[in-house]
Amino acid sequence: MSLGLMFQSGAASAGAVGVSDDALTVISTTGPVGATLPTLAELRTNWARYDGAPDSLAGAARGGTPLETTGPAASWASDAGESASVADPPRLVRQSRVATADDDSPYPEPAHTMSAAECRSGLGSDKKFFIKSRFAVCSGASFTQTWLRNRKPVGASTFGFLAIGTIPKGSRTMNVHYQFVEMQTTGRTGVSTFMITPHVTVPQIWPPTAKKSTGGNVPGAQSFTAIKAQSSRGFQHSMTVAAGQGDGRDDTVFAVYQPSLTMRAGGGWSMGGATSGKPFFLAPRWDNARYLGPGDGAAVMSYTVSMPFSTQSGAPERLAAQHIKDAYSSPASTKPDNPKKDIPGQTADRPLTRLFHDTSRRNANRRAAISACKKYWGDDYAKGGKECDEFPFASTYQGAAQANPKYDPQGKAPKNNFSARPIPKADNGAGGRLMSGFYLKNRIIDGSNDGFLVKVD
């Protein structure tokens, strides 16, 4: 991000800092971690263009959240609306023999670790959040300071601030590693007395009665120079919520975990602009859903990820994957007939949601799909070892019975907004095992407070 672009949204001028012309002034701005340090020539050119640059660029009162956020945290932030950078789905573990109903799912264990280098690479030059998995995410922001003498640029400094959240397998503890990166200066600056103080808050938790415990160490104020000398160390913080404090049958607790920092200039420099900053917050969730395993449950990051299906030759779920692909790419050609068919599950703003607790509704989804198979392929649609495959899955609230008045009494759900077709039993079973493993290993829970996408290659 160039200095000129960062100054475009300001209203007040550098002169409004309230200092005499011979004073030393520093103006701070924020942006994605990809902000680059301008040269002195660029500083002077941009400052001339934006003479009287803004001295108040603190931004929104709350840290943002990406569109992939699920649960109550998704609507907590007033400035939500940007997509995160999301890693590709993990490579499936293919069997070297014909799969059977007793085989484990080919869906592998998701990543539970992330390095600072992975975070930085995942954020790229313009993203504020990176999702490696539902157990490894990171948030980041950059802070750039323009140092002025007599209201003319004499130097610049910049640094990135990363918050990397990870959850060990089966754990109820979220660990957050903080790292300062890309600390650079040019020209004359006051970084030796430019103080940076990190902060961690949990401004919201659902339900509000849930009690958290924290660990680790959040350091106090340190100078830019001191932090740069030890920037490879970073610091660690953790948060845990014990089971038995949540809502509903799945004992769920959701939270907003907000990293932030404040900045203060010393040594005779007067500071304006963004004197504080908040990267996108993290949205952890705790549950004790018994269908996801025994024990006291675990934590997960409350973001959508994609269930991978493959149409490639040799993929055991190939025809189930082709069915999904057709339902997305040419929905009007699928059955039942519906020229306006528009099936969700491709984008973060329209995820699929898991249906587990209501067994009768799952069965209703299957009956509606089978009815469509019989209508279009006849009562003997299963001849030759086939089964009626449905998409969205019967295990979702968007399944074939979605528009049934019993489940949609106000008639708002779109009718015939699903696809059904006969496919070989082996492909259907392989798709089911893949789906089950994805649900289990990503801790996908029942209801609208969670969601997932489907990606077909």
C-alpha positions as a Markdown table, in Angstrom:
| # | Residue | x | y | z |
|---|---|---|---|---|
| 1 | Met | 0.0 | 0.0 | 0.0 |
| 2 | Ser | 1.5 | 3.4 | -1.0 |
| 3 | Leu | 1.6 | 6.3 | 1.4 |
| 4 | Gly | -0.6 | 8.3 | -0.9 |
| 5 | Leu | -3.4 | 5.7 | -0.8 |
| 6 | Met | -3.4 | 5.6 | 2.9 |
| 7 | Phe | -4.0 | 9.3 | 3.2 |
| 8 | Gln | -7.0 | 9.5 | 0.9 |
| 9 | Ser | -9.6 | 8.8 | 3.6 |
| 10 | Gly | -8.5 | 11.5 | 6.0 |
| 11 | Ala | -10.4 | 14.7 | 6.9 |
| 12 | Ala | -8.2 | 16.7 | 9.3 |
| 13 | Ser | -4.8 | 18.1 | 8.4 |
| 14 | Ala | -1.3 | 17.8 | 9.8 |
| 15 | Gly | -1.5 | 21.5 | 10.8 |
| 16 | Ala | -4.4 | 20.5 | 13.1 |
| 17 | Val | -1.9 | 18.6 | 15.3 |
| 18 | Gly | -1.5 | 21.9 | 17.1 |
| 19 | Val | 2.3 | 22.5 | 17.0 |
| 20 | Ser | 4.5 | 25.2 | 15.7 |
| 21 | Asp | 6.3 | 25.0 | 12.4 |
| 22 | Asp | 9.7 | 24.0 | 13.9 |
| 23 | Ala | 8.1 | 21.1 | 15.8 |
| 24 | Leu | 8.8 | 17.4 | 15.3 |
| 25 | Thr | 5.7 | 15.5 | 14.3 |
| 26 | Val | 4.9 | 11.9 | 13.5 |
| 27 | Ile | 1.7 | 10.9 | 11.6 |
| 28 | Ser | 0.8 | 7.1 | 11.8 |
| 29 | Thr | -1.5 | 5.2 | 9.4 |
| 30 | Thr | -2.7 | 1.6 | 9.2 |
| 31 | Gly | -3.2 | -0.9 | 6.5 |
| 32 | Pro | -2.8 | -4.6 | 5.6 |
| 33 | Val | 0.6 | -6.2 | 6.4 |
| 34 | Gly | 1.6 | -5.7 | 2.8 |
| 35 | Ala | 2.3 | -1.9 | 3.2 |
| 36 | Thr | 5.7 | -1.0 | 1.9 |
| 37 | Leu | 8.1 | 1.6 | 3.3 |
| 38 | Pro | 8.3 | 4.6 | 1.0 |
| 39 | Thr | 11.6 | 6.2 | 0.1 |
| 40 | Leu | 12.3 | 9.8 | 1.2 |
| 41 | Ala | 11.6 | 11.0 | -2.4 |
| 42 | Glu | 8.3 | 9.2 | -2.4 |
| 43 | Leu | 7.5 | 10.7 | 1.0 |
| 44 | Arg | 8.1 | 14.2 | -0.2 |
| 45 | Thr | 6.2 | 13.7 | -3.4 |
| 46 | Asn | 3.2 | 12.2 | -1.7 |
| 47 | Trp | 3.2 | 14.7 | 1.1 |
| 48 | Ala | 3.2 | 17.6 | -1.3 |
| 49 | Arg | 0.2 | 16.0 | -3.0 |
| 50 | Tyr | -1.6 | 15.5 | 0.3 |
| 51 | Asp | -0.3 | 18.6 | 2.0 |
| 52 | Gly | -2.0 | 18.7 | 5.4 |
| 53 | Ala | -2.4 | 14.9 | 5.5 |
| 54 | Pro | -4.9 | 13.4 | 8.0 |
| 55 | Asp | -4.0 | 13.3 | 11.6 |
| 56 | Ser | -6.9 | 11.0 | 12.6 |
| 57 | Leu | -7.0 | 7.7 | 10.8 |
| 58 | Ala | -7.8 | 5.4 | 13.7 |
| 59 | Gly | -10.6 | 3.7 | 11.8 |
| 60 | Ala | -13.6 | 1.8 | 13.2 |
| 61 | Ala | -14.1 | 1.4 | 16.9 |
| 62 | Arg | -14.2 | -2.4 | 16.6 |
| 63 | Gly | -11.8 | -4.7 | 14.8 |
| 64 | Gly | -13.2 | -6.3 | 11.7 |
| 65 | Thr | -14.0 | -9.9 | 10.8 |
| 66 | Pro | -13.9 | -11.7 | 7.5 |
| 67 | Leu | -17.0 | -13.0 | 5.6 |
| 68 | Glu | -16.0 | -16.5 | 6.5 |
| 69 | Thr | -16.8 | -16.0 | 10.2 |
| 70 | Thr | -19.7 | -18.0 | 11.5 |
| 71 | Gly | -21.8 | -17.8 | 14.7 |
| 72 | Pro | -22.7 | -14.6 | 16.6 |
| 73 | Ala | -19.3 | -13.1 | 16.1 |
| 74 | Ala | -20.1 | -12.7 | 12.4 |
| 75 | Ser | -22.6 | -9.9 | 13.1 |
| 76 | Trp | -20.8 | -8.4 | 16.1 |
| 77 | Ala | -18.4 | -6.4 | 14.0 |
| 78 | Ser | -19.9 | -3.3 | 12.4 |
| 79 | Asp | -17.3 | -3.3 | 9.6 |
| 80 | Ala | -17.5 | -7.0 | 8.5 |
| 81 | Gly | -17.5 | -7.5 | 4.7 |
| 82 | Glu | -14.0 | -8.6 | 3.5 |
| 83 | Ser | -13.1 | -12.1 | 2.5 |
| 84 | Ala | -10.1 | -13.8 | 4.1 |
| 85 | Ser | -7.3 | -15.5 | 2.4 |
| 86 | Val | -8.1 | -19.2 | 2.7 |
| 87 | Ala | -5.7 | -22.1 | 2.2 |
| 88 | Asp | -6.7 | -24.9 | -0.3 |
| 89 | Pro | -8.5 | -27.8 | 1.2 |
| 90 | Pro | -6.1 | -30.5 | 2.4 |
| 91 | Arg | -5.2 | -33.3 | 0.1 |
| 92 | Leu | -7.4 | -36.3 | 0.6 |
| 93 | Val | -5.9 | -39.6 | 1.7 |
| 94 | Arg | -6.8 | -42.1 | -1.0 |
| 95 | Gln | -7.1 | -45.8 | -0.3 |
| 96 | Ser | -4.8 | -48.2 | -2.2 |
| 97 | Arg | -7.6 | -50.7 | -2.3 |
| 98 | Val | -11.4 | -50.6 | -2.9 |
| 99 | Ala | -13.0 | -48.7 | 0.0 |
| 100 | Thr | -15.5 | -50.4 | 2.2 |
| 101 | Ala | -18.0 | -49.1 | 4.7 |
| 102 | Asp | -15.6 | -49.8 | 7.5 |
| 103 | Asp | -12.8 | -47.8 | 6.1 |
| 104 | Asp | -11.7 | -44.5 | 7.7 |
| 105 | Ser | -12.7 | -41.3 | 5.9 |
| 106 | Pro | -10.1 | -40.1 | 3.3 |
| 107 | Tyr | -10.4 | -36.6 | 4.9 |
| 108 | Pro | -7.2 | -36.0 | 6.8 |
| 109 | Glu | -6.6 | -34.3 | 10.1 |
| 110 | Pro | -6.6 | -30.5 | 9.5 |
| 111 | Ala | -3.6 | -28.3 | 10.4 |
| 112 | His | -3.2 | -27.4 | 14.0 |
| 113 | Thr | -0.1 | -25.2 | 13.7 |
| 114 | Met | 1.0 | -22.2 | 11.8 |
| 115 | Ser | 4.4 | -20.4 | 11.6 |
| 116 | Ala | 4.9 | -16.6 | 11.3 |
| 117 | Ala | 6.2 | -17.2 | 7.8 |
| 118 | Glu | 3.1 | -19.1 | 6.8 |
| 119 | Cys | 0.9 | -16.4 | 8.3 |
| 120 | Arg | 2.8 | -13.7 | 6.5 |
| 121 | Ser | 2.7 | -15.6 | 3.2 |
| 122 | Gly | -1.0 | -16.3 | 3.6 |
| 123 | Leu | -1.9 | -12.7 | 4.2 |
| 124 | Gly | -0.1 | -11.6 | 1.1 |
| 125 | Ser | -0.1 | -7.9 | 0.2 |
| 126 | Asp | -3.8 | -7.0 | 0.8 |
| 127 | Lys | -5.5 | -9.5 | 3.1 |
| 128 | Lys | -6.2 | -8.9 | 6.8 |
| 129 | Phe | -7.0 | -12.5 | 7.8 |
| 130 | Phe | -5.7 | -15.9 | 6.8 |
| 131 | Ile | -7.5 | -19.2 | 7.4 |
| 132 | Lys | -5.2 | -22.2 | 7.1 |
| 133 | Ser | -7.7 | -24.5 | 8.8 |
| 134 | Arg | -10.4 | -24.3 | 11.5 |
| 135 | Phe | -7.6 | -24.8 | 14.0 |
| 136 | Ala | -5.0 | -22.4 | 12.6 |
| 137 | Val | -5.8 | -18.8 | 11.6 |
| 138 | Cys | -4.0 | -15.5 | 11.7 |
| 139 | Ser | -4.8 | -11.8 | 11.7 |
| 140 | Gly | -2.4 | -9.0 | 10.8 |
| 141 | Ala | -2.0 | -5.2 | 10.2 |
| 142 | Ser | 0.7 | -2.8 | 9.3 |
| 143 | Phe | 1.5 | 0.5 | 10.9 |
| 144 | Thr | 3.4 | 3.2 | 9.0 |
| 145 | Gln | 4.7 | 6.4 | 10.5 |
| 146 | Thr | 5.8 | 9.5 | 8.6 |
| 147 | Trp | 8.2 | 11.7 | 10.6 |
| 148 | Leu | 8.0 | 15.4 | 9.9 |
| 149 | Arg | 10.2 | 18.5 | 10.7 |
| 150 | Asn | 8.7 | 21.9 | 10.0 |
| 151 | Arg | 5.8 | 19.9 | 8.5 |
| 152 | Lys | 8.0 | 18.3 | 5.9 |
| 153 | Pro | 8.8 | 14.6 | 5.7 |
| 154 | Val | 12.3 | 13.7 | 7.0 |
| 155 | Gly | 11.8 | 9.9 | 7.5 |
| 156 | Ala | 9.5 | 7.0 | 7.8 |
| 157 | Ser | 9.1 | 3.7 | 9.7 |
| 158 | Thr | 6.8 | 0.7 | 9.4 |
| 159 | Phe | 6.1 | -2.6 | 11.1 |
| 160 | Gly | 3.7 | -5.5 | 10.9 |
| 161 | Phe | 1.8 | -7.0 | 13.8 |
| 162 | Leu | 0.6 | -10.6 | 13.5 |
| 163 | Ala | -1.7 | -12.6 | 15.8 |
| 164 | Ile | -1.6 | -16.3 | 15.0 |
| 165 | Gly | -4.3 | -18.4 | 16.7 |
| 166 | Thr | -3.9 | -22.2 | 16.9 |
| 167 | Ile | -5.7 | -25.0 | 18.7 |
| 168 | Pro | -4.1 | -28.4 | 19.4 |
| 169 | Lys | -6.1 | -31.5 | 18.4 |
| 170 | Gly | -8.8 | -32.2 | 21.0 |
| 171 | Ser | -7.9 | -29.2 | 23.1 |
| 172 | Arg | -10.1 | -26.5 | 24.7 |
| 173 | Thr | -7.2 | -24.0 | 24.7 |
| 174 | Met | -6.6 | -21.5 | 22.0 |
| 175 | Asn | -3.0 | -20.3 | 21.8 |
| 176 | Val | -2.2 | -17.0 | 20.2 |
| 177 | His | 1.3 | -16.2 | 19.2 |
| 178 | Tyr | 2.1 | -12.6 | 18.5 |
| 179 | Gln | 4.9 | -11.5 | 16.2 |
| 180 | Phe | 6.3 | -8.1 | 15.0 |
| 181 | Val | 7.5 | -8.4 | 11.4 |
| 182 | Glu | 9.1 | -6.2 | 8.7 |
| 183 | Met | 10.3 | -3.5 | 11.0 |
| 184 | Gln | 12.0 | -0.9 | 8.8 |
| 185 | Thr | 13.1 | 2.7 | 8.9 |
| 186 | Thr | 14.4 | 5.3 | 6.4 |
| 187 | Gly | 15.7 | 8.8 | 6.9 |
| 188 | Arg | 15.4 | 10.6 | 10.3 |
| 189 | Thr | 13.0 | 9.1 | 12.8 |
| 190 | Gly | 12.4 | 8.9 | 16.5 |
| 191 | Val | 11.9 | 5.2 | 16.8 |
| 192 | Ser | 14.2 | 4.9 | 19.8 |
| 193 | Thr | 11.5 | 6.6 | 21.9 |
| 194 | Phe | 8.5 | 5.5 | 19.8 |
| 195 | Met | 6.7 | 3.3 | 22.3 |
| 196 | Ile | 4.4 | 0.3 | 21.2 |
| 197 | Thr | 2.1 | -1.4 | 23.7 |
| 198 | Pro | 0.2 | -4.6 | 22.7 |
| 199 | His | -3.2 | -5.3 | 24.3 |
| 200 | Val | -5.6 | -8.3 | 24.4 |
| 201 | Thr | -9.3 | -8.1 | 25.2 |
| 202 | Val | -12.3 | -10.3 | 25.0 |
| 203 | Pro | -15.1 | -7.7 | 24.5 |
| 204 | Gln | -17.8 | -10.3 | 23.9 |
| 205 | Ile | -18.6 | -13.8 | 24.9 |
| 206 | Trp | -21.8 | -15.8 | 24.3 |
| 207 | Pro | -23.3 | -16.7 | 26.7 |
| 208 | Pro | -22.2 | -13.8 | 28.9 |
| 209 | Thr | -22.1 | -16.1 | 32.0 |
| 210 | Ala | -19.3 | -18.2 | 30.6 |
| 211 | Lys | -16.0 | -17.8 | 32.4 |
| 212 | Lys | -12.7 | -17.9 | 30.6 |
| 213 | Ser | -9.2 | -18.5 | 31.9 |
| 214 | Thr | -6.1 | -17.0 | 30.2 |
| 215 | Gly | -2.4 | -17.7 | 30.3 |
| 216 | Gly | 0.9 | -16.5 | 28.8 |
| 217 | Asn | 2.3 | -13.0 | 28.9 |
| 218 | Val | 1.4 | -9.8 | 27.2 |
| 219 | Pro | 4.4 | -7.4 | 27.5 |
| 220 | Gly | 4.1 | -3.7 | 28.4 |
| 221 | Ala | 5.3 | -0.7 | 26.4 |
| 222 | Gln | 8.5 | -1.2 | 24.5 |
| 223 | Ser | 10.3 | 1.1 | 22.0 |
| 224 | Phe | 10.3 | 0.3 | 18.3 |
| 225 | Thr | 14.1 | -0.2 | 18.5 |
| 226 | Ala | 13.9 | -2.6 | 21.4 |
| 227 | Ile | 11.1 | -4.7 | 19.8 |
| 228 | Lys | 13.1 | -4.9 | 16.5 |
| 229 | Ala | 16.1 | -6.2 | 18.4 |
| 230 | Gln | 14.1 | -9.1 | 19.7 |
| 231 | Ser | 11.3 | -9.3 | 17.1 |
| 232 | Ser | 12.0 | -13.0 | 16.4 |
| 233 | Arg | 10.8 | -13.9 | 19.9 |
| 234 | Gly | 7.3 | -12.5 | 19.9 |
| 235 | Phe | 5.0 | -13.5 | 22.8 |
| 236 | Gln | 2.3 | -16.0 | 23.6 |
| 237 | His | -1.2 | -15.7 | 25.1 |
| 238 | Ser | -3.9 | -18.4 | 25.6 |
| 239 | Met | -7.5 | -18.7 | 26.4 |
| 240 | Thr | -9.6 | -21.6 | 27.7 |
| 241 | Val | -13.3 | -22.1 | 28.5 |
| 242 | Ala | -14.2 | -25.2 | 30.5 |
| 243 | Ala | -17.1 | -27.4 | 29.4 |
| 244 | Gly | -20.5 | -27.1 | 31.0 |
| 245 | Gln | -20.9 | -23.3 | 30.5 |
| 246 | Gly | -22.4 | -23.2 | 27.0 |
| 247 | Asp | -25.8 | -22.9 | 25.3 |
| 248 | Gly | -28.0 | -25.6 | 23.9 |
| 249 | Arg | -27.5 | -29.3 | 23.4 |
| 250 | Asp | -24.0 | -28.8 | 22.1 |
| 251 | Asp | -22.8 | -26.7 | 25.1 |
| 252 | Thr | -21.5 | -24.0 | 22.8 |
| 253 | Val | -19.6 | -20.9 | 23.8 |
| 254 | Phe | -18.5 | -18.2 | 21.3 |
| 255 | Ala | -16.2 | -15.3 | 21.8 |
| 256 | Val | -14.6 | -12.2 | 20.2 |
| 257 | Tyr | -10.8 | -12.2 | 21.0 |
| 258 | Gln | -9.4 | -8.8 | 20.0 |
| 259 | Pro | -5.7 | -8.1 | 19.6 |
| 260 | Ser | -4.7 | -4.4 | 19.5 |
| 261 | Leu | -1.9 | -2.0 | 20.2 |
| 262 | Thr | -1.4 | 1.6 | 21.2 |
| 263 | Met | 1.5 | 3.9 | 20.1 |
| 264 | Arg | 3.1 | 6.9 | 21.7 |
| 265 | Ala | 5.9 | 9.1 | 20.4 |
| 266 | Gly | 8.6 | 10.5 | 22.7 |
| 267 | Gly | 11.8 | 12.5 | 22.5 |
| 268 | Gly | 10.1 | 15.7 | 21.6 |
| 269 | Trp | 8.0 | 14.2 | 18.8 |
| 270 | Ser | 4.2 | 15.0 | 18.7 |
| 271 | Met | 2.0 | 12.2 | 17.3 |
| 272 | Gly | -1.1 | 12.3 | 15.3 |
| 273 | Gly | -3.1 | 9.9 | 13.0 |
| 274 | Ala | -3.7 | 6.3 | 14.1 |
| 275 | Thr | -2.3 | 6.2 | 17.6 |
| 276 | Ser | -3.9 | 2.8 | 18.1 |
| 277 | Gly | -4.9 | -0.1 | 15.8 |
| 278 | Lys | -6.8 | -3.3 | 15.8 |
| 279 | Pro | -6.2 | -6.2 | 13.4 |
| 280 | Phe | -9.2 | -8.4 | 12.6 |
| 281 | Phe | -10.3 | -10.2 | 15.7 |
| 282 | Leu | -10.2 | -14.0 | 16.2 |
| 283 | Ala | -13.5 | -15.8 | 16.7 |
| 284 | Pro | -12.9 | -19.0 | 18.8 |
| 285 | Arg | -15.7 | -21.4 | 19.7 |
| 286 | Trp | -16.0 | -24.1 | 22.3 |
| 287 | Asp | -18.4 | -27.1 | 22.2 |
| 288 | Asn | -19.1 | -30.4 | 23.8 |
| 289 | Ala | -21.1 | -32.0 | 21.0 |
| 290 | Arg | -21.2 | -35.7 | 21.9 |
| 291 | Tyr | -21.6 | -36.7 | 18.2 |
| 292 | Leu | -18.1 | -35.2 | 17.6 |
| 293 | Gly | -16.4 | -37.5 | 20.1 |
| 294 | Pro | -16.2 | -38.4 | 23.8 |
| 295 | Gly | -14.7 | -36.3 | 26.6 |
| 296 | Asp | -15.2 | -32.6 | 27.3 |
| 297 | Gly | -15.3 | -31.4 | 23.8 |
| 298 | Ala | -12.8 | -29.0 | 22.2 |
| 299 | Ala | -12.3 | -25.6 | 20.7 |
| 300 | Val | -12.4 | -24.6 | 17.1 |
| 301 | Met | -12.0 | -21.4 | 15.1 |
| 302 | Ser | -15.5 | -20.3 | 14.0 |
| 303 | Tyr | -14.9 | -19.9 | 10.3 |
| 304 | Thr | -16.1 | -21.7 | 7.2 |
| 305 | Val | -13.8 | -24.1 | 5.3 |
| 306 | Ser | -14.5 | -26.2 | 2.2 |
| 307 | Met | -15.3 | -29.9 | 2.0 |
| 308 | Pro | -13.3 | -31.2 | -1.0 |
| 309 | Phe | -14.7 | -33.5 | -3.7 |
| 310 | Ser | -12.9 | -34.7 | -6.8 |
| 311 | Thr | -14.2 | -35.5 | -10.3 |
| 312 | Gln | -10.7 | -36.8 | -11.3 |
| 313 | Ser | -10.3 | -40.3 | -12.6 |
| 314 | Gly | -9.8 | -42.8 | -9.8 |
| 315 | Ala | -11.4 | -40.7 | -7.1 |
| 316 | Pro | -13.9 | -43.1 | -5.4 |
| 317 | Glu | -16.5 | -40.3 | -5.0 |
| 318 | Arg | -16.1 | -39.2 | -8.6 |
| 319 | Leu | -19.7 | -39.4 | -9.7 |
| 320 | Ala | -21.0 | -37.9 | -6.4 |
| 321 | Ala | -18.5 | -35.0 | -7.1 |
| 322 | Gln | -19.8 | -34.7 | -10.7 |
| 323 | His | -23.3 | -34.4 | -9.3 |
| 324 | Ile | -22.3 | -31.5 | -7.1 |
| 325 | Lys | -20.3 | -29.9 | -9.9 |
| 326 | Asp | -23.4 | -30.0 | -12.2 |
| 327 | Ala | -25.7 | -28.7 | -9.5 |
| 328 | Tyr | -23.4 | -25.6 | -9.1 |
| 329 | Ser | -22.3 | -25.0 | -12.7 |
| 330 | Ser | -25.5 | -25.9 | -14.6 |
| 331 | Pro | -28.3 | -26.1 | -12.0 |
| 332 | Ala | -31.2 | -25.7 | -14.4 |
| 333 | Ser | -30.2 | -28.9 | -16.1 |
| 334 | Thr | -30.5 | -31.0 | -12.9 |
| 335 | Lys | -33.6 | -32.6 | -11.5 |
| 336 | Pro | -36.1 | -31.6 | -10.2 |
| 337 | Asp | -36.9 | -28.9 | -12.8 |
| 338 | Asn | -36.3 | -25.4 | -11.6 |
| 339 | Pro | -35.0 | -22.7 | -14.0 |
| 340 | Lys | -34.1 | -20.5 | -11.0 |
| 341 | Lys | -32.3 | -23.1 | -9.0 |
| 342 | Asp | -29.4 | -21.6 | -7.0 |
| 343 | Ile | -27.9 | -24.0 | -4.5 |
| 344 | Pro | -25.8 | -22.5 | -1.6 |
| 345 | Gly | -22.5 | -23.7 | -0.4 |
| 346 | Gln | -20.1 | -22.0 | -2.8 |
| 347 | Thr | -19.5 | -18.7 | -1.1 |
| 348 | Ala | -18.9 | -17.6 | 2.5 |
| 349 | Asp | -22.0 | -15.5 | 2.6 |
| 350 | Arg | -24.2 | -18.5 | 1.7 |
| 351 | Pro | -22.8 | -21.6 | 3.5 |
| 352 | Leu | -24.4 | -24.9 | 4.0 |
| 353 | Thr | -25.4 | -25.7 | 7.6 |
| 354 | Arg | -25.3 | -29.1 | 9.2 |
| 355 | Leu | -28.5 | -30.9 | 10.3 |
| 356 | Phe | -27.9 | -33.5 | 13.0 |
| 357 | His | -30.3 | -33.4 | 15.9 |
| 358 | Asp | -33.5 | -33.6 | 13.9 |
| 359 | Thr | -33.4 | -37.2 | 12.6 |
| 360 | Ser | -37.0 | -36.9 | 11.2 |
| 361 | Arg | -36.0 | -33.9 | 9.0 |
| 362 | Arg | -32.9 | -35.7 | 7.7 |
| 363 | Asn | -35.2 | -38.6 | 6.8 |
| 364 | Ala | -37.6 | -36.2 | 5.1 |
| 365 | Asn | -34.7 | -34.8 | 3.1 |
| 366 | Arg | -33.9 | -38.3 | 1.8 |
| 367 | Arg | -37.6 | -39.1 | 1.1 |
| 368 | Ala | -37.9 | -35.9 | -1.0 |
| 369 | Ala | -34.8 | -36.7 | -3.0 |
| 370 | Ile | -35.9 | -40.3 | -3.6 |
| 371 | Ser | -39.3 | -39.0 | -4.7 |
| 372 | Ala | -37.5 | -36.9 | -7.3 |
| 373 | Cys | -35.4 | -39.9 | -8.4 |
| 374 | Lys | -38.6 | -42.0 | -8.9 |
| 375 | Lys | -40.3 | -39.2 | -10.8 |
| 376 | Tyr | -37.6 | -38.7 | -13.3 |
| 377 | Trp | -35.9 | -42.1 | -13.5 |
| 378 | Gly | -38.8 | -44.4 | -12.6 |
| 379 | Asp | -39.5 | -46.7 | -9.7 |
| 380 | Asp | -36.6 | -48.9 | -10.8 |
| 381 | Tyr | -34.0 | -46.0 | -10.6 |
| 382 | Ala | -31.8 | -48.2 | -8.3 |
| 383 | Lys | -31.5 | -51.0 | -10.9 |
| 384 | Gly | -27.9 | -52.0 | -11.4 |
| 385 | Gly | -26.7 | -51.2 | -7.9 |
| 386 | Lys | -27.5 | -47.5 | -7.8 |
| 387 | Glu | -28.7 | -45.1 | -5.0 |
| 388 | Cys | -30.4 | -41.8 | -5.1 |
| 389 | Asp | -27.8 | -39.1 | -4.4 |
| 390 | Glu | -29.0 | -35.7 | -3.2 |
| 391 | Phe | -27.3 | -32.3 | -3.1 |
| 392 | Pro | -27.4 | -30.4 | -0.8 |
| 393 | Phe | -26.7 | -33.3 | 1.5 |
| 394 | Ala | -29.6 | -34.8 | 3.5 |
| 395 | Ser | -27.5 | -33.9 | 6.5 |
| 396 | Thr | -28.0 | -30.1 | 5.9 |
| 397 | Tyr | -30.8 | -27.7 | 6.6 |
| 398 | Gln | -30.7 | -26.8 | 2.9 |
| 399 | Gly | -31.6 | -30.4 | 1.9 |
| 400 | Ala | -34.5 | -31.5 | -0.3 |
| 401 | Ala | -37.2 | -31.0 | 2.3 |
| 402 | Gln | -36.3 | -27.4 | 3.0 |
| 403 | Ala | -39.5 | -26.0 | 1.5 |
| 404 | Asn | -41.7 | -28.5 | 3.3 |
| 405 | Pro | -44.3 | -26.4 | 5.2 |
| 406 | Lys | -43.5 | -28.4 | 8.3 |
| 407 | Tyr | -39.9 | -26.9 | 8.2 |
| 408 | Asp | -40.8 | -23.6 | 6.5 |
| 409 | Pro | -44.2 | -22.6 | 7.8 |
| 410 | Gln | -43.9 | -19.0 | 6.4 |
| 411 | Gly | -43.1 | -20.3 | 2.9 |
| 412 | Lys | -39.8 | -18.4 | 2.5 |
| 413 | Ala | -37.6 | -21.3 | 1.4 |
| 414 | Pro | -37.1 | -21.8 | -2.4 |
| 415 | Lys | -38.9 | -24.8 | -3.8 |
| 416 | Asn | -37.1 | -27.6 | -5.7 |
| 417 | Asn | -33.8 | -25.9 | -4.9 |
| 418 | Phe | -31.9 | -29.2 | -4.8 |
| 419 | Ser | -30.7 | -31.9 | -7.2 |
| 420 | Ala | -31.2 | -35.6 | -7.1 |
| 421 | Arg | -29.9 | -38.3 | -9.4 |
| 422 | Pro | -29.1 | -42.1 | -9.3 |
| 423 | Ile | -25.4 | -42.8 | -9.0 |
| 424 | Pro | -23.5 | -46.1 | -8.3 |
| 425 | Lys | -23.7 | -47.1 | -4.6 |
| 426 | Ala | -19.9 | -47.2 | -4.4 |
| 427 | Asp | -19.6 | -43.5 | -5.4 |
| 428 | Asn | -22.4 | -42.5 | -3.1 |
| 429 | Gly | -20.8 | -44.3 | -0.2 |
| 430 | Ala | -17.4 | -42.8 | -0.8 |
| 431 | Gly | -18.9 | -39.4 | -0.8 |
| 432 | Gly | -20.7 | -40.1 | 2.4 |
| 433 | Arg | -17.5 | -41.3 | 4.1 |
| 434 | Leu | -15.7 | -38.2 | 3.0 |
| 435 | Met | -18.5 | -36.0 | 4.3 |
| 436 | Ser | -18.5 | -37.8 | 7.7 |
| 437 | Gly | -14.8 | -37.3 | 8.2 |
| 438 | Phe | -15.0 | -33.7 | 7.2 |
| 439 | Tyr | -17.8 | -33.1 | 9.8 |
| 440 | Leu | -15.9 | -34.9 | 12.5 |
| 441 | Lys | -12.5 | -33.5 | 12.0 |
| 442 | Asn | -13.6 | -29.9 | 11.6 |
| 443 | Arg | -16.1 | -30.1 | 14.5 |
| 444 | Ile | -19.1 | -29.0 | 12.3 |
| 445 | Ile | -22.0 | -28.6 | 14.7 |
| 446 | Asp | -25.8 | -28.6 | 14.1 |
| 447 | Gly | -27.5 | -25.3 | 13.3 |
| 448 | Ser | -27.1 | -21.8 | 11.8 |
| 449 | Asn | -24.2 | -20.9 | 14.1 |
| 450 | Asp | -21.8 | -23.0 | 12.0 |
| 451 | Gly | -21.4 | -23.5 | 8.3 |
| 452 | Phe | -19.2 | -25.0 | 5.5 |
| 453 | Leu | -18.6 | -24.8 | 1.8 |
| 454 | Val | -18.1 | -27.5 | -0.9 |
| 455 | Lys | -15.3 | -27.3 | -3.4 |
| 456 | Val | -15.1 | -29.6 | -6.4 |
| 457 | Asp | -12.0 | -30.1 | -8.6 |
